[in-house]
């Protein structure tokens, strides 16, 4: 009679895996696509220059 084999806890099969570099790049790309582009900053004009045409 053979000796009983030690039991090893079951682990799910290993996947092919993804490198950390590829994972971070995909996260950065997903964030860039999901966020709308920022509006350009308005030009900082002197209040007198903004109302010069009205005068």
Residue pairs with C-beta under 8 A, 6 or more apart in sequence:
none
